[in-house]
């Protein structure tokens, strides 16, 4: 998207990013990364038209890591976003306690 195409005065829609993240699934668990509690932060820089998504994986040895990270990055591209930065972190490490109660009930955990 060129700077001429950006909507002047429009804000980047964080809810749209979250909606997109709910379509990114961890293939081993069949649950989306947002409701699984893998997304730690979504930071929006309106001036730079940038979204930074900080997340973890269920395991540092996740065989689907590249696919999940690529899908998370794609999810950040909503109207008026030029750049998406994905930070993969393992501190704090993922644990079942991080999964929201609603998701645990849905998954039968």
C-alpha positions in Angstrom: 0.0 0.0 0.0 1.5 3.3 -1.0 1.4 6.3 1.4 -1.0 8.0 -1.1 -3.5 5.2 -0.6 -3.5 5.4 3.2 -6.7 6.8 4.7 -5.8 10.1 6.2 -7.0 10.4 9.8 -8.2 6.7 10.0 -7.0 4.5 12.8 -5.7 1.0 12.5 -8.4 -1.3 13.7 -7.0 -3.6 16.5 -10.2 -5.5 16.6 -9.7 -6.4 12.9 -6.2 -7.7 13.8 -7.7 -9.8 16.6 -10.4 -11.1 14.2 -7.7 -12.1 11.8 -5.6 -13.8 14.5 -8.6 -15.9 15.4 -8.2 -17.4 11.9 -4.6 -18.5 12.7 -4.5 -22.0 14.1 -1.9 -24.1 15.8 -2.3 -27.3 13.7 -1.3 -29.6 16.6 -4.1 -28.3 18.9 -6.8 -27.1 16.4 -7.3 -23.9 18.3 -6.6 -20.4 17.2 -3.5 -18.6 18.5 -5.5 -15.8 20.1 -8.0 -17.8 22.1 -5.2 -20.2 23.0 -3.4 -17.3 24.8 -0.4 -17.3 22.6 -0.7 -13.6 21.7 1.0 -11.6 24.4 0.7 -8.1 22.9 -0.6 -6.2 19.9 1.0 -2.8 19.6 -0.1 -0.3 17.0 2.0 2.7 15.8 -0.4 4.9 13.9 2.4 7.3 12.8 4.4 4.5 11.2 1.4 2.5 10.0 2.9 -0.4 11.8 1.6 -3.3 13.9 3.8 -5.3 16.3 2.6 -8.6 17.5 4.4 -10.3 20.4 3.5 -14.0 20.8 4.8 -17.3 22.0 4.5 -20.9 20.7 3.3 -23.9 22.7 6.8 -25.3 22.4 10.2 -23.9 21.4 10.4 -27.0 19.2 7.0 -26.5 17.5 7.3 -28.1 14.0 4.8 -25.6 12.7 6.6 -22.5 14.0 7.4 -21.0 10.6 3.9 -21.5 9.3 2.3 -20.0 12.5 4.7 -17.0 12.5 4.0 -16.3 8.8 0.2 -16.6 9.4 0.4 -14.2 12.4 2.3 -11.7 10.3 -0.4 -11.9 7.5 -3.1 -11.4 10.2 -1.6 -8.1 11.1 -2.1 -6.6 7.7 -5.3 -4.7 7.9 -6.3 -1.5 6.2 -3.6 1.3 6.6 -0.9 -1.1 7.8 2.4 -0.9 5.9 4.5 -3.0 8.2 3.9 -5.9 10.6 6.6 -7.0 13.0 6.3 -10.4 14.7 8.2 -11.0 17.9 8.4 -14.6 19.0 9.3 -14.9 22.7 9.5 -17.7 25.2 9.4 -15.7 28.4 7.1 -16.3 30.0 6.9 -19.8 28.6 3.5 -21.1 27.5 1.6 -23.2 30.0 -2.0 -24.5 30.2 -2.7 -21.8 32.9 -2.3 -19.2 30.2 -5.2 -20.5 28.2 -8.4 -18.6 29.0 -10.9 -20.6 31.0 -13.5 -20.3 28.2 -11.1 -22.0 25.8 -10.1 -24.7 28.3 -13.8 -25.5 28.8 -14.3 -25.6 25.0 -11.3 -27.9 24.5 -12.3 -30.1 27.5 -9.2 -29.3 29.5 
